[in-house]
Amino acid sequence: MLRILNAAPSLGAAPQERHRSPPNSLVALRAMGAALHEGLAMHREYEALRSKGVAHDAALHQALAIGPAPSRQTRVTIAPLYFAGKA
């Protein structure tokens, strides 16, 4: 945030130079607002999927648009090793 404020045009700059583009603080504020809007949309999508009975992992991956949820493979059971004289 400090870097954004330090990069803002100074008050002593020429008028045409000051009004060329919006100050970086406004650009940052707009970006934060857009990120909040996108986050709320993803949350609504997640809640809609959960209310339809979709599992948490699958709903999260689909709402965040990061691909399908990793499938859970069943563990292969290994025959236990018997110690103390049993083989």
C-alpha positions as CSV (number, residue, x, y, z in Angstrom):
1,M,0.0,0.0,0.0
2,L,2.9,2.4,0.8
3,R,4.4,1.7,-2.6
4,I,1.1,2.7,-4.2
5,L,0.9,6.0,-2.3
6,N,4.5,6.8,-3.0
7,A,4.0,6.4,-6.7
8,A,1.0,8.8,-6.8
9,P,1.7,12.1,-8.6
10,S,2.8,14.9,-6.4
11,L,0.7,17.9,-5.7
12,G,3.3,20.2,-7.2
13,A,3.2,18.5,-10.6
14,A,1.8,20.4,-13.7
15,P,-2.0,20.3,-13.9
16,Q,-2.0,18.4,-17.2
17,E,0.3,15.8,-15.7
18,R,-1.8,15.4,-12.5
19,H,-5.1,14.7,-14.4
20,R,-3.7,12.4,-17.0
21,S,-4.9,9.3,-15.2
22,P,-6.6,8.6,-11.9
23,P,-4.4,8.4,-8.8
24,N,-3.0,5.0,-8.0
25,S,-4.9,4.9,-4.8
26,L,-8.2,5.1,-6.7
27,V,-6.9,2.4,-9.1
28,A,-6.0,0.2,-6.1
29,L,-9.4,0.9,-4.5
30,R,-11.2,-0.2,-7.7
31,A,-9.1,-3.3,-7.9
32,M,-10.0,-4.2,-4.3
33,G,-13.7,-3.6,-5.0
34,A,-13.5,-5.8,-8.0
35,A,-11.8,-8.6,-6.0
36,L,-14.5,-8.3,-3.3
37,H,-17.2,-8.6,-5.9
38,E,-15.6,-11.6,-7.5
39,G,-15.1,-13.3,-4.1
40,L,-18.8,-12.8,-3.2
41,A,-19.8,-14.3,-6.5
42,M,-17.6,-17.3,-5.9
43,H,-19.1,-17.6,-2.4
44,R,-22.7,-17.6,-3.8
45,E,-21.7,-20.2,-6.3
46,Y,-20.2,-22.4,-3.6
47,E,-23.2,-22.1,-1.3
48,A,-25.5,-22.9,-4.3
49,L,-23.5,-26.1,-5.0
50,R,-23.5,-27.1,-1.3
51,S,-27.3,-26.6,-1.1
52,K,-27.6,-29.0,-4.0
53,G,-25.7,-31.7,-2.1
54,V,-22.3,-31.3,-3.8
55,A,-19.4,-32.3,-1.5
56,H,-17.3,-29.6,0.0
57,D,-14.1,-30.3,-2.1
58,A,-16.0,-30.6,-5.4
59,A,-18.0,-27.5,-4.7
60,L,-14.9,-25.5,-3.8
61,H,-13.0,-26.5,-6.8
62,Q,-16.0,-25.8,-9.1
63,A,-16.8,-22.4,-7.5
64,L,-13.1,-21.3,-7.7
65,A,-12.9,-22.7,-11.3
66,I,-9.7,-24.5,-10.6
67,G,-10.8,-27.8,-12.2
68,P,-12.5,-30.9,-10.9
69,A,-11.9,-32.1,-7.3
70,P,-9.3,-34.7,-7.0
71,S,-10.9,-38.1,-6.8
72,R,-10.3,-40.0,-3.7
73,Q,-9.0,-43.4,-4.4
74,T,-9.7,-46.2,-1.9
75,R,-6.7,-47.5,-0.1
76,V,-5.5,-50.9,-1.0
77,T,-5.4,-52.9,2.2
78,I,-2.2,-54.6,2.9
79,A,-2.1,-57.9,4.6
80,P,-1.0,-57.2,8.2
81,L,2.3,-58.6,9.3
82,Y,1.9,-60.8,12.3
83,F,4.7,-60.7,14.8
84,A,5.3,-62.7,17.9
85,G,5.5,-66.1,16.2
86,K,2.6,-65.9,13.9
87,A,3.3,-66.0,10.2
